[in-house]
Protein backbone atom coordinates (compact mmCIF):
# COMPACT_ATOMS: atom_id res chain seq x y z
CA UNK A 1 0.00 0.00 0.00
CA UNK A 2 1.48 3.35 -1.02
CA UNK A 3 1.96 6.01 1.71
CA UNK A 4 -0.43 8.95 1.92
CA UNK A 5 1.11 12.43 2.00
CA UNK A 6 -0.62 15.51 3.48
CA UNK A 7 0.13 19.06 2.44
CA UNK A 8 0.77 21.72 5.07
CA UNK A 9 -2.45 23.49 4.07
CA UNK A 10 -4.48 20.32 4.60
CA UNK A 11 -2.86 19.72 8.00
CA UNK A 12 -3.72 23.31 9.06
CA UNK A 13 -7.34 22.81 7.95
CA UNK A 14 -7.56 19.57 9.95
CA UNK A 15 -6.12 21.29 13.03
CA UNK A 16 -8.69 24.10 12.79
CA UNK A 17 -11.49 21.57 12.35
CA UNK A 18 -10.38 19.58 15.41
CA UNK A 19 -10.11 22.77 17.50
CA UNK A 20 -13.66 23.75 16.50
CA UNK A 21 -14.97 20.30 17.49
CA UNK A 22 -13.19 20.51 20.86
CA UNK A 23 -14.53 24.05 21.49
CA UNK A 24 -18.10 22.95 20.71
CA UNK A 25 -17.73 19.93 23.00
CA UNK A 26 -16.36 22.03 25.85
CA UNK A 27 -19.19 24.55 25.52
CA UNK A 28 -21.79 21.80 25.56
CA UNK A 29 -20.15 20.24 28.62
CA UNK A 30 -19.74 23.39 30.69
CA UNK A 31 -22.74 25.44 29.50
CA UNK A 32 -25.37 23.12 30.96
CA UNK A 33 -28.96 24.33 31.32
CA UNK A 34 -29.59 24.79 35.04
CA UNK A 35 -33.01 26.48 34.92
CA UNK A 36 -35.58 25.67 32.25
CA UNK A 37 -38.78 27.76 32.10
CA UNK A 38 -41.54 26.72 29.69
CA UNK A 39 -44.74 28.70 28.95
CA UNK A 40 -44.82 30.19 32.46
CA UNK A 41 -47.85 32.39 33.17
CA UNK A 42 -49.28 34.13 36.21
CA UNK A 43 -52.74 35.65 36.36
CA UNK A 44 -54.05 37.09 39.63
CA UNK A 45 -57.66 37.01 40.85
CA UNK A 46 -58.13 40.55 39.55
CA UNK A 47 -57.43 39.09 36.06
CA UNK A 48 -54.15 41.00 35.88
CA UNK A 49 -51.70 39.06 33.69
CA UNK A 50 -48.34 39.50 35.42
CA UNK A 51 -46.58 36.97 33.17
CA UNK A 52 -47.63 35.68 29.76
CA UNK A 53 -46.20 32.37 28.48
CA UNK A 54 -42.58 33.09 29.37
CA UNK A 55 -39.98 30.57 28.19
CA UNK A 56 -36.34 30.91 29.17
CA UNK A 57 -33.25 28.74 29.74
CA UNK A 58 -30.50 29.79 32.14
CA UNK A 59 -27.06 28.23 31.72
CA UNK A 60 -24.98 27.07 34.64
CA UNK A 61 -22.33 29.58 35.73
CA UNK A 62 -23.64 32.57 33.78
CA UNK A 63 -24.81 36.00 34.89
CA UNK A 64 -28.19 36.85 33.36
CA UNK A 65 -29.52 40.39 33.75
CA UNK A 66 -33.26 40.98 33.40
CA UNK A 67 -34.09 44.52 32.33
CA UNK A 68 -37.52 46.06 32.24
CA UNK A 69 -39.59 49.05 33.37
CA UNK A 70 -41.53 49.08 36.64
CA UNK A 71 -44.32 46.52 36.62
CA UNK A 72 -42.81 44.56 33.72
CA UNK A 73 -42.90 41.25 35.65
CA UNK A 74 -39.27 40.88 36.73
CA UNK A 75 -39.96 40.31 40.44
CA UNK A 76 -42.95 38.08 39.64
CA UNK A 77 -40.72 35.85 37.50
CA UNK A 78 -38.16 35.52 40.30
CA UNK A 79 -40.90 34.86 42.88
CA UNK A 80 -42.32 32.06 40.73
CA UNK A 81 -38.94 30.36 40.30
CA UNK A 82 -38.20 30.64 44.03
CA UNK A 83 -41.58 29.16 44.98
CA UNK A 84 -42.90 32.30 46.67
CA UNK A 85 -45.74 32.63 44.13
CA UNK A 86 -47.67 29.75 42.53
CA UNK A 87 -47.79 29.78 38.72
CA UNK A 88 -51.12 29.75 36.89
CA UNK A 89 -49.68 27.56 34.14
CA UNK A 90 -46.35 26.42 32.76
CA UNK A 91 -43.38 24.61 34.25
CA UNK A 92 -40.08 25.53 35.89
CA UNK A 93 -37.34 22.90 36.24
CA UNK A 94 -34.27 23.65 38.36
CA UNK A 95 -31.38 21.22 37.93
CA UNK A 96 -33.82 18.47 36.94
CA UNK A 97 -36.31 19.16 39.76
CA UNK A 98 -39.78 20.61 39.17
CA UNK A 99 -40.47 23.59 41.45
CA UNK A 100 -43.89 22.20 42.43
CA UNK A 101 -43.29 18.45 42.91
CA UNK A 102 -39.65 18.83 43.97
CA UNK A 103 -39.89 22.07 45.90
CA UNK A 104 -37.55 21.01 48.71
CA UNK A 105 -34.72 20.21 46.30
CA UNK A 106 -35.21 23.34 44.22
CA UNK A 107 -35.39 25.72 47.17
CA UNK A 108 -32.20 24.31 48.67
CA UNK A 109 -30.42 25.15 45.40
CA UNK A 110 -31.63 28.76 45.33
CA UNK A 111 -30.60 31.83 47.29
CA UNK A 112 -32.77 34.95 47.03
CA UNK A 113 -31.65 38.50 47.75
CA UNK A 114 -34.87 40.59 48.01
CA UNK A 115 -35.05 44.34 47.60
CA UNK A 116 -35.45 45.11 51.31
CA UNK A 117 -34.61 43.63 54.71
CA UNK A 118 -37.79 43.96 56.78
CA UNK A 119 -37.15 41.53 59.66
CA UNK A 120 -34.50 40.65 62.25
CA UNK A 121 -33.90 44.27 63.23
CA UNK A 122 -32.87 43.28 66.77
CA UNK A 123 -30.82 40.22 65.80
CA UNK A 124 -27.04 40.27 65.35
CA UNK A 125 -25.55 39.81 61.90
CA UNK A 126 -24.02 36.43 62.78
CA UNK A 127 -27.21 35.08 64.34
CA UNK A 128 -29.53 36.11 61.52
CA UNK A 129 -27.25 34.63 58.83
CA UNK A 130 -26.90 31.39 60.85
CA UNK A 131 -30.68 31.24 61.27
CA UNK A 132 -31.20 31.54 57.52
CA UNK A 133 -28.96 28.49 57.02
CA UNK A 134 -31.07 26.50 59.48
CA UNK A 135 -34.27 27.30 57.59
CA UNK A 136 -33.04 25.08 54.76
CA UNK A 137 -32.37 22.15 57.05
CA UNK A 138 -28.62 22.61 56.97
CA UNK A 139 -26.52 21.76 60.01
CA UNK A 140 -24.82 24.61 61.83
CA UNK A 141 -21.52 25.53 60.19
CA UNK A 142 -19.90 28.53 61.93
CA UNK A 143 -16.82 28.22 59.71
CA UNK A 144 -18.91 28.70 56.53
CA UNK A 145 -20.81 31.63 58.08
CA UNK A 146 -17.49 33.20 59.04
CA UNK A 147 -16.18 32.79 55.48
CA UNK A 148 -19.32 34.36 53.97
CA UNK A 149 -19.20 37.32 56.37
CA UNK A 150 -15.49 37.88 55.69
CA UNK A 151 -16.03 37.73 51.94
CA UNK A 152 -18.71 40.39 52.29
CA UNK A 153 -16.59 42.50 54.70
CA UNK A 154 -19.19 41.94 57.43
CA UNK A 155 -17.01 40.04 59.91
CA UNK A 156 -16.28 43.18 61.96
CA UNK A 157 -20.04 43.76 62.19
CA UNK A 158 -20.92 40.21 63.24
CA UNK A 159 -22.02 41.24 66.74
CA UNK A 160 -23.92 44.35 65.62
CA UNK A 161 -27.71 44.36 65.47
CA UNK A 162 -29.21 44.79 62.00
CA UNK A 163 -30.82 48.08 63.04
CA UNK A 164 -27.36 49.53 63.71
CA UNK A 165 -26.12 48.96 60.15
CA UNK A 166 -26.06 51.40 57.24
CA UNK A 167 -28.14 50.78 54.14
CA UNK A 168 -25.18 49.39 52.23
CA UNK A 169 -24.27 46.98 55.03
CA UNK A 170 -27.88 45.77 55.20
CA UNK A 171 -27.64 44.94 51.51
CA UNK A 172 -24.58 42.84 52.25
CA UNK A 173 -26.44 41.06 55.06
CA UNK A 174 -29.17 40.15 52.57
CA UNK A 175 -26.57 38.56 50.30
CA UNK A 176 -24.97 36.76 53.25
CA UNK A 177 -28.37 35.32 54.26
CA UNK A 178 -28.92 34.13 50.68
CA UNK A 179 -25.47 32.46 50.59
CA UNK A 180 -25.71 30.90 54.06
CA UNK A 181 -27.00 27.52 52.80
CA UNK A 182 -24.44 27.30 49.96
CA UNK A 183 -26.83 27.66 47.00
CA UNK A 184 -25.82 27.08 43.38
CA UNK A 185 -28.20 29.76 42.07
CA UNK A 186 -28.44 33.32 43.36
CA UNK A 187 -31.28 35.71 42.53
CA UNK A 188 -30.56 39.40 43.07
CA UNK A 189 -33.66 41.59 42.91
CA UNK A 190 -32.37 45.11 42.17
CA UNK A 191 -29.33 44.66 44.44
CA UNK A 192 -27.93 48.16 44.03
CA UNK A 193 -31.12 50.23 44.02
CA UNK A 194 -30.66 53.33 46.14
CA UNK A 195 -27.01 52.78 47.04
CA UNK A 196 -24.12 55.11 46.27
CA UNK A 197 -21.90 54.73 43.21
CA UNK A 198 -18.88 53.38 45.13
CA UNK A 199 -20.90 50.67 46.86
CA UNK A 200 -22.57 49.78 43.56
CA UNK A 201 -19.19 49.08 41.97
CA UNK A 202 -18.15 47.06 45.03
CA UNK A 203 -21.29 44.96 44.59
CA UNK A 204 -20.43 44.40 40.92
CA UNK A 205 -17.04 43.08 41.96
CA UNK A 206 -18.70 40.80 44.52
CA UNK A 207 -21.07 39.39 41.89
CA UNK A 208 -18.13 38.58 39.61
CA UNK A 209 -16.33 36.84 42.49
CA UNK A 210 -19.41 34.75 43.20
CA UNK A 211 -19.58 33.74 39.54
CA UNK A 212 -15.96 32.60 39.69
CA UNK A 213 -16.89 30.19 42.50
CA UNK A 214 -19.45 28.56 40.18
CA UNK A 215 -22.62 30.34 41.34
CA UNK A 216 -25.22 31.04 38.64
CA UNK A 217 -26.60 34.57 39.05
CA UNK A 218 -29.84 36.10 37.80
CA UNK A 219 -30.31 39.77 38.61
CA UNK A 220 -33.01 42.31 37.91
CA UNK A 221 -31.96 45.90 37.56
CA UNK A 222 -33.04 49.34 36.39
CA UNK A 223 -29.43 50.40 35.88
CA UNK A 224 -28.42 49.78 32.28
CA UNK A 225 -24.74 50.30 33.06
CA UNK A 226 -24.99 47.55 35.68
CA UNK A 227 -26.11 45.00 33.11
CA UNK A 228 -23.52 46.27 30.66
CA UNK A 229 -20.75 45.93 33.27
CA UNK A 230 -21.33 42.43 34.67
CA UNK A 231 -23.89 40.42 32.67
CA UNK A 232 -23.07 37.65 30.20
CA UNK A 233 -26.59 37.71 28.71
CA UNK A 234 -29.29 40.35 28.68
CA UNK A 235 -33.02 39.63 28.91
CA UNK A 236 -35.57 42.36 28.27
CA UNK A 237 -39.02 41.88 29.79
CA UNK A 238 -42.01 44.16 29.28
CA UNK A 239 -45.70 43.76 30.16
CA UNK A 240 -45.13 40.20 31.34
CA UNK A 241 -43.45 39.02 28.14
CA UNK A 242 -39.84 38.28 27.28
CA UNK A 243 -38.98 40.66 24.46
CA UNK A 244 -35.48 39.36 23.85
CA UNK A 245 -32.71 37.27 25.45
CA UNK A 246 -29.29 37.65 23.86
CA UNK A 247 -25.58 37.52 24.59
CA UNK A 248 -24.57 41.03 25.65
CA UNK A 249 -21.83 41.41 23.04
CA UNK A 250 -24.04 39.91 20.33
CA UNK A 251 -26.89 42.25 21.30
CA UNK A 252 -24.62 45.26 20.99
CA UNK A 253 -23.33 43.96 17.66
CA UNK A 254 -26.77 43.26 16.16
CA UNK A 255 -28.81 46.18 17.45
CA UNK A 256 -26.15 48.78 18.12
CA UNK A 257 -25.98 51.60 15.61
CA UNK A 258 -22.99 53.68 14.66
CA UNK A 259 -23.21 57.29 13.63
CA UNK A 260 -20.77 59.49 11.80
CA UNK A 261 -21.07 63.17 12.65
CA UNK A 262 -19.59 65.48 10.04
CA UNK A 263 -18.71 68.96 11.26
CA UNK A 264 -19.15 71.33 8.32
CA UNK A 265 -16.85 74.23 7.55
CA UNK A 266 -19.86 76.44 6.73
CA UNK A 267 -23.51 76.39 7.71
CA UNK A 268 -25.99 74.95 5.18
CA UNK A 269 -29.77 75.37 5.06
CA UNK A 270 -30.62 72.06 3.37
CA UNK A 271 -29.02 68.75 2.46
CA UNK A 272 -27.89 68.70 -1.21
CA UNK A 273 -30.07 66.55 -3.48
CA UNK A 274 -27.22 64.21 -4.48
CA UNK A 275 -26.75 63.26 -0.81
CA UNK A 276 -30.36 62.13 -0.27
CA UNK A 277 -29.59 58.37 -0.79
CA UNK A 278 -27.52 58.45 2.42
CA UNK A 279 -30.52 59.46 4.60
CA UNK A 280 -28.51 62.14 6.35
CA UNK A 281 -29.81 64.23 9.23
CA UNK A 282 -29.03 67.93 9.35
CA UNK A 283 -28.51 69.23 12.87
CA UNK A 284 -30.67 72.19 13.81
CA UNK A 285 -27.62 74.47 13.92
CA UNK A 286 -26.94 73.67 10.24
CA UNK A 287 -23.26 72.92 10.86
CA UNK A 288 -23.41 69.15 11.44
CA UNK A 289 -24.51 66.24 9.25
CA UNK A 290 -25.30 62.90 10.92
CA UNK A 291 -24.93 59.64 8.99
CA UNK A 292 -26.20 56.38 10.54
CA UNK A 293 -24.65 53.22 9.14
CA UNK A 294 -24.74 49.48 9.67
CA UNK A 295 -21.50 48.01 11.01
CA UNK A 296 -22.54 44.54 9.78
CA UNK A 297 -22.86 45.63 6.15
CA UNK A 298 -20.15 44.70 3.69
CA UNK A 299 -19.61 48.40 3.05
CA UNK A 300 -20.43 51.19 5.46
CA UNK A 301 -20.70 53.83 2.73
CA UNK A 302 -18.50 56.31 4.58
CA UNK A 303 -15.88 56.59 1.83
CA UNK A 304 -18.55 57.15 -0.82
CA UNK A 305 -20.29 59.74 1.38
CA UNK A 306 -17.11 61.77 1.89
CA UNK A 307 -16.47 61.66 -1.85
CA UNK A 308 -20.02 62.89 -2.55
CA UNK A 309 -19.57 65.70 -0.02
CA UNK A 310 -16.51 66.98 -1.88
CA UNK A 311 -18.22 66.71 -5.27
CA UNK A 312 -21.26 68.61 -4.00
CA UNK A 313 -19.04 71.40 -2.69
CA UNK A 314 -19.72 70.75 1.00
CA UNK A 315 -16.49 71.20 2.95
CA UNK A 316 -16.03 69.74 6.42
CA UNK A 317 -13.68 70.36 9.34
CA UNK A 318 -13.90 67.25 11.45
CA UNK A 319 -15.39 63.75 11.73
CA UNK A 320 -16.60 61.94 14.84
CA UNK A 321 -18.10 58.46 15.25
CA UNK A 322 -20.39 57.37 18.10
CA UNK A 323 -22.00 54.02 18.95
CA UNK A 324 -25.40 53.47 20.55
CA UNK A 325 -25.28 52.29 24.15
CA UNK A 326 -27.15 49.40 25.75
CA UNK A 327 -29.53 52.01 27.16
CA UNK A 328 -30.48 53.15 23.64
CA UNK A 329 -31.09 49.53 22.61
CA UNK A 330 -33.19 48.86 25.73
CA UNK A 331 -35.40 51.92 25.19
CA UNK A 332 -35.90 50.96 21.53
CA UNK A 333 -36.88 47.37 22.39
CA UNK A 334 -39.35 48.45 25.09
CA UNK A 335 -41.01 50.99 22.79
CA UNK A 336 -41.29 48.44 19.98
CA UNK A 337 -42.97 45.93 22.32
CA UNK A 338 -45.68 48.38 23.45
C-alpha positions in Angstrom: 0.0 0.0 0.0 1.5 3.4 -1.0 2.0 6.0 1.7 -0.4 9.0 1.9 1.1 12.4 2.0 -0.6 15.5 3.5 0.1 19.1 2.4 0.8 21.7 5.1 -2.5 23.5 4.1 -4.5 20.3 4.6 -2.9 19.7 8.0 -3.7 23.3 9.1 -7.3 22.8 7.9 -7.6 19.6 10.0 -6.1 21.3 13.0 -8.7 24.1 12.8 -11.5 21.6 12.4 -10.4 19.6 15.4 -10.1 22.8 17.5 -13.7 23.8 16.5 -15.0 20.3 17.5 -13.2 20.5 20.9 -14.5 24.0 21.5 -18.1 22.9 20.7 -17.7 19.9 23.0 -16.4 22.0 25.9 -19.2 24.5 25.5 -21.8 21.8 25.6 -20.1 20.2 28.6 -19.7 23.4 30.7 -22.7 25.4 29.5 -25.4 23.1 31.0 -29.0 24.3 31.3 -29.6 24.8 35.0 -33.0 26.5 34.9 -35.6 25.7 32.3 -38.8 27.8 32.1 -41.5 26.7 29.7 -44.7 28.7 28.9 -44.8 30.2 32.5 -47.9 32.4 33.2 -49.3 34.1 36.2 -52.7 35.7 36.4 -54.1 37.1 39.6 -57.7 37.0 40.9 -58.1 40.6 39.5 -57.4 39.1 36.1 -54.2 41.0 35.9 -51.7 39.1 33.7 -48.3 39.5 35.4 -46.6 37.0 33.2 -47.6 35.7 29.8 -46.2 32.4 28.5 -42.6 33.1 29.4 -40.0 30.6 28.2 -36.3 30.9 29.2 -33.2 28.7 29.7 -30.5 29.8 32.1 -27.1 28.2 31.7 -25.0 27.1 34.6 -22.3 29.6 35.7 -23.6 32.6 33.8 -24.8 36.0 34.9 -28.2 36.8 33.4 -29.5 40.4 33.7 -33.3 41.0 33.4 -34.1 44.5 32.3 -37.5 46.1 32.2 -39.6 49.1 33.4 -41.5 49.1 36.6 -44.3 46.5 36.6 -42.8 44.6 33.7 -42.9 41.2 35.6 -39.3 40.9 36.7 -40.0 40.3 40.4 -43.0 38.1 39.6 -40.7 35.8 37.5 -38.2 35.5 40.3 -40.9 34.9 42.9 -42.3 32.1 40.7 -38.9 30.4 40.3 -38.2 30.6 44.0 -41.6 29.2 45.0 -42.9 32.3 46.7 -45.7 32.6 44.1 -47.7 29.8 42.5 -47.8 29.8 38.7 -51.1 29.8 36.9 -49.7 27.6 34.1 -46.3 26.4 32.8 -43.4 24.6 34.2 -40.1 25.5 35.9 -37.3 22.9 36.2 -34.3 23.7 38.4 -31.4 21.2 37.9 -33.8 18.5 36.9 -36.3 19.2 39.8 -39.8 20.6 39.2 -40.5 23.6 41.5 -43.9 22.2 42.4 -43.3 18.5 42.9 -39.6 18.8 44.0 -39.9 22.1 45.9 -37.5 21.0 48.7 -34.7 20.2 46.3 -35.2 23.3 44.2 -35.4 25.7 47.2 -32.2 24.3 48.7 -30.4 25.2 45.4 -31.6 28.8 45.3 -30.6 31.8 47.3 -32.8 35.0 47.0 -31.7 38.5 47.8 -34.9 40.6 48.0 -35.1 44.3 47.6 -35.5 45.1 51.3 -34.6 43.6 54.7 -37.8 44.0 56.8 -37.2 41.5 59.7 -34.5 40.7 62.2 -33.9 44.3 63.2 -32.9 43.3 66.8 -30.8 40.2 65.8 -27.0 40.3 65.3 -25.5 39.8 61.9 -24.0 36.4 62.8 -27.2 35.1 64.3 -29.5 36.1 61.5 -27.2 34.6 58.8 -26.9 31.4 60.8 -30.7 31.2 61.3 -31.2 31.5 57.5 -29.0 28.5 57.0 -31.1 26.5 59.5 -34.3 27.3 57.6 -33.0 25.1 54.8 -32.4 22.1 57.1 -28.6 22.6 57.0 -26.5 21.8 60.0 -24.8 24.6 61.8 -21.5 25.5 60.2 -19.9 28.5 61.9 -16.8 28.2 59.7 -18.9 28.7 56.5 -20.8 31.6 58.1 -17.5 33.2 59.0 -16.2 32.8 55.5 -19.3 34.4 54.0 -19.2 37.3 56.4 -15.5 37.9 55.7 -16.0 37.7 51.9 -18.7 40.4 52.3 -16.6 42.5 54.7 -19.2 41.9 57.4 -17.0 40.0 59.9 -16.3 43.2 62.0 -20.0 43.8 62.2 -20.9 40.2 63.2 -22.0 41.2 66.7 -23.9 44.4 65.6 -27.7 44.4 65.5 -29.2 44.8 62.0 -30.8 48.1 63.0 -27.4 49.5 63.7 -26.1 49.0 60.1 -26.1 51.4 57.2 -28.1 50.8 54.1 -25.2 49.4 52.2 -24.3 47.0 55.0 -27.9 45.8 55.2 -27.6 44.9 51.5 -24.6 42.8 52.2 -26.4 41.1 55.1 -29.2 40.1 52.6 -26.6 38.6 50.3 -25.0 36.8 53.2 -28.4 35.3 54.3 -28.9 34.1 50.7 -25.5 32.5 50.6 -25.7 30.9 54.1 -27.0 27.5 52.8 -24.4 27.3 50.0 -26.8 27.7 47.0 -25.8 27.1 43.4 -28.2 29.8 42.1 -28.4 33.3 43.4 -31.3 35.7 42.5 -30.6 39.4 43.1 -33.7 41.6 42.9 -32.4 45.1 42.2 -29.3 44.7 44.4 -27.9 48.2 44.0 -31.1 50.2 44.0 -30.7 53.3 46.1 -27.0 52.8 47.0 -24.1 55.1 46.3 -21.9 54.7 43.2 -18.9 53.4 45.1 -20.9 50.7 46.9 -22.6 49.8 43.6 -19.2 49.1 42.0 -18.1 47.1 45.0 -21.3 45.0 44.6 -20.4 44.4 40.9 -17.0 43.1 42.0 -18.7 40.8 44.5 -21.1 39.4 41.9 -18.1 38.6 39.6 -16.3 36.8 42.5 -19.4 34.7 43.2 -19.6 33.7 39.5 -16.0 32.6 39.7 -16.9 30.2 42.5 -19.5 28.6 40.2 -22.6 30.3 41.3 -25.2 31.0 38.6 -26.6 34.6 39.1 -29.8 36.1 37.8 -30.3 39.8 38.6 -33.0 42.3 37.9 -32.0 45.9 37.6 -33.0 49.3 36.4 -29.4 50.4 35.9 -28.4 49.8 32.3 -24.7 50.3 33.1 -25.0 47.6 35.7 -26.1 45.0 33.1 -23.5 46.3 30.7 -20.7 45.9 33.3 -21.3 42.4 34.7 -23.9 40.4 32.7 -23.1 37.6 30.2 -26.6 37.7 28.7 -29.3 40.4 28.7 -33.0 39.6 28.9 -35.6 42.4 28.3 -39.0 41.9 29.8 -42.0 44.2 29.3 -45.7 43.8 30.2 -45.1 40.2 31.3 -43.5 39.0 28.1 -39.8 38.3 27.3 -39.0 40.7 24.5 -35.5 39.4 23.9 -32.7 37.3 25.4 -29.3 37.6 23.9 -25.6 37.5 24.6 -24.6 41.0 25.7 -21.8 41.4 23.0 -24.0 39.9 20.3 -26.9 42.3 21.3 -24.6 45.3 21.0 -23.3 44.0 17.7 -26.8 43.3 16.2 -28.8 46.2 17.5 -26.2 48.8 18.1 -26.0 51.6 15.6 -23.0 53.7 14.7 -23.2 57.3 13.6 -20.8 59.5 11.8 -21.1 63.2 12.7 -19.6 65.5 10.0 -18.7 69.0 11.3 -19.1 71.3 8.3 -16.9 74.2 7.5 -19.9 76.4 6.7 -23.5 76.4 7.7 -26.0 75.0 5.2 -29.8 75.4 5.1 -30.6 72.1 3.4 -29.0 68.7 2.5 -27.9 68.7 -1.2 -30.1 66.5 -3.5 -27.2 64.2 -4.5 -26.7 63.3 -0.8 -30.4 62.1 -0.3 -29.6 58.4 -0.8 -27.5 58.5 2.4 -30.5 59.5 4.6 -28.5 62.1 6.3 -29.8 64.2 9.2 -29.0 67.9 9.4 -28.5 69.2 12.9 -30.7 72.2 13.8 -27.6 74.5 13.9 -26.9 73.7 10.2 -23.3 72.9 10.9 -23.4 69.1 11.4 -24.5 66.2 9.2 -25.3 62.9 10.9 -24.9 59.6 9.0 -26.2 56.4 10.5 -24.6 53.2 9.1 -24.7 49.5 9.7 -21.5 48.0 11.0 -22.5 44.5 9.8 -22.9 45.6 6.2 -20.1 44.7 3.7 -19.6 48.4 3.1 -20.4 51.2 5.5 -20.7 53.8 2.7 -18.5 56.3 4.6 -15.9 56.6 1.8 -18.6 57.2 -0.8 -20.3 59.7 1.4 -17.1 61.8 1.9 -16.5 61.7 -1.8 -20.0 62.9 -2.6 -19.6 65.7 0.0 -16.5 67.0 -1.9 -18.2 66.7 -5.3 -21.3 68.6 -4.0 -19.0 71.4 -2.7 -19.7 70.8 1.0 -16.5 71.2 2.9 -16.0 69.7 6.4 -13.7 70.4 9.3 -13.9 67.3 11.5 -15.4 63.8 11.7 -16.6 61.9 14.8 -18.1 58.5 15.3 -20.4 57.4 18.1 -22.0 54.0 18.9 -25.4 53.5 20.6 -25.3 52.3 24.2 -27.1 49.4 25.8 -29.5 52.0 27.2 -30.5 53.2 23.6 -31.1 49.5 22.6 -33.2 48.9 25.7 -35.4 51.9 25.2 -35.9 51.0 21.5 -36.9 47.4 22.4 -39.3 48.4 25.1 -41.0 51.0 22.8 -41.3 48.4 20.0 -43.0 45.9 22.3 -45.7 48.4 23.4 
